[in-house]
Amino acid sequence: MTESDTHGTSGEQPDVTATDATGAGGDAAGTPPRGDSGERHHSYYEGGAGASSEPGGEDEFDHSRADGSSTDGEGETEALAEEDTMAATLLADLQRLQAEYVNYKKRVDRDREVIRHTAVGSVVESLLPVLDDIHMARQAGDLAGGPFAAIADKLEATLGRFGVERVGEAGQEFDPNVHEALMHVEAELPEGSTGTTVVQVLQPGYRIGDRLVRAARVSVADPA
C-alpha cells in the first residue's frame, strides 16, 4: 500500500481554505472584486454621496434638484408673498371700516343735535304765550322789583342753558331772515342809519342754534 492510497482511503478531505478563500481577481470572501487596474469598484450597497437604498434608485433623503439647487427658497418666497397680499387686504378692510365708523359717528352726532333742537323747539313753541306775556310785562314795568321778576329771569335763564336765544332788538337793521315787519312807521332813526331799521319789538323772536323757532315781530322805519 502506497502513501497516496493511504490518504485516499482515510476519508479525510483536503484543506481548501487556503487556496479557495479568494475568488478570481478578488480579495477575501464577501469583498467586491477589483478591476484590472487595481482600483476598487463602487457597489450599490456601499454608502456614500448619492447612495440609494435600492440599486439604480434615487436616495429618498436627497431633496436637492438635479442641478444642485433647492426648492426651499422659492417656497419661502411664495409664502411671504401670500402673507403680504393677505396683510394688504386686511389693512384695506380695516381702513374702510374705520372710514365707515367715522362717517357713522358724524351722522349720529348730527342727528342727535337735530333731535335735541327739535325737542327743545317744541317746548319753546308751547311756551311762546308765556314768554310774550313776560316780555309785555317787562316793557310795561310790571316786573320792576316784584317777586314775579325773579321767576321770569329763572325761566329765561333755564331756556338759555338749552340753547334758546331771543332775537329782535330796537335799533337793529331789519333782516327778513329773523324779523317780521308788522308795521312801517315814520320815526327818527339813530345817526348813521342807512337802511330800514327796527324801531320797536312787538313780540321777540326765538331761535335754537341755526333753527328759527319764531321770527321777531317788529315795526320798522326808513331813514329820511
Helices and strands as residue ranges (DSSP letters): H 3-9, H 72-140, H 147-161, E 164-167, E 179-184, E 197-203, E 205-208, E 211-214, E 216-221
